[in-house]
Amino acid sequence: MKASQNEEKRITLRPGAEDEVAREKARRQRTRKFQRGNLPLVAMGVLLLLLFFLSAGLLVKVSPEHFYLSYILELSRQKLGHLFDFIVGRGAEGGIQFVVSRYVMIVLAGAGLAACGAVYNGAFRNVLAAPSTLGVQSGGTLGNLLYVLLFVSPTTQVIRYSDSLDLAESYTLLDRNIQQIMVLVGCFLAVALVVGVATLAGRRRVNTLYLILAGTIFSSLIGSLVGLVQYYMLEMDPYDVRIEIIRNLAMGSFDRAYTPEHLAMMCALLLPCLAVLTLLSGKLDLLALGEEAAATKGLPVKRFFFLVIAVNTVMAATVIAFCGQIGFVGFIVPQAARRIVGPGFRRLLPASMLLGGILLILVYDIALLTGFTAYINLFTSGLGSAVMIAALLTGKGVRRAAA
């Protein structure tokens, strides 16, 4: 009897121990929940790395007369060896530095466009809001048109960077990137005009409906203007090289900008913006609740909204300036990411960035194998249209848009 009483004393918890046990259980549950929630992000990160190294190190394009397995395997072996030597610092043979730069730019472009789409979905509370909502693409088209009219003559000979490295390097930094600068300026001016008109129409209040309407009207006007100029150029000279320059921007391509210099410029513009959006993910969740709800929680809605527009404009304009117009990435990817990780921006933003990079690598690889790398926008627009039609037919897109 006495021994059993002593045993009961030994297993009796000290005062407050029950609370510690409960807190420990809660901590473990939160840890497991965090790990389960981040597992898709880890999987997407691993998939992105695998795709990157497989594409940059093994994917080769061969002509039909040399299309046999042994030749393809030998080219892939050589390319993989060049990539390994480049990574470990043994040199850059076979132009591998351009290949790596191009694929990093592809990942950055996909991440930037997808992040823009995710943020615009939440800020505008509309699944159809995308990087082109505020007329960014149309502004880039206008800037490119001004570049063509002001800096390019009809008899100008277009020389690729890779065809004459010595000639390209003899130009100044401004000369090599004047087209990109003009496109960036056009994007910023377009967004400033759209936001200004929408603010005046809303009597100095931020109204997402007015922003969308102003952006749509501006895009229609610029589209008509560009079409008129192209028609005039065709009538004057069907072989005018300026027509090709205008068309190349609209088609989207990674063939025009793939040097380490271009990569450095894209990183300088895109990486800080992606970091800012990641740091502001908590406030983006508040903004997604609605302007009134966000204001009651202490968020300066108007200033924060303009900050979001400015950051997204820089990202979208950078992608357009260096890679041309790449449509529907900002629409497809955020919807897919939201289904995988949920609507919270702490996971939605990194998931969108990773999925955007994965999608554009796959699209570029398909375009490379089929010989259509100068028409990336055709692939993404076709895929995006198919997704939208499927969503409408199943009724999910209608319910989400109505919500």
Secondary structure, 3 states (H helix, E strand, C coil): CHHHHHHHHHHCCCCCHHHHHHHHHHHHHHHHHHHHHHHHHHHHHHHHHHHHHHHHHHCCCCCHHHCCHHHHHHHHHHHHHHHHHHHHCCCCHHHHHHHHHHHHHHHHHHHHHHHHHHHHHHHHCCCCCCCCCCCHHHHHHHHHHHHHHHHCCCCCCCCCHHHCHHHHHHCCHHHHCHHHHHHHHHHHHHHHHHHHHHHHHCCCCCCHHHHHHHHHHHHHHHHHHHHHHHHHHHHHCCCCHHHHHHHHHHHCCCCCCCCHHHHHHHHHHHHHHHHHHHHCHHHHHHHHCCHHHHHHCCCCHHHHHHHHHHHHHHHHHHHHHHHCCCCCHHHHHHHHHHHHHCCCHHHHHHHHHHHHHHHHHHHHHHHHHHCCCCCHHHHHHHHHHHHHHHHHHHCHHHHHHHC
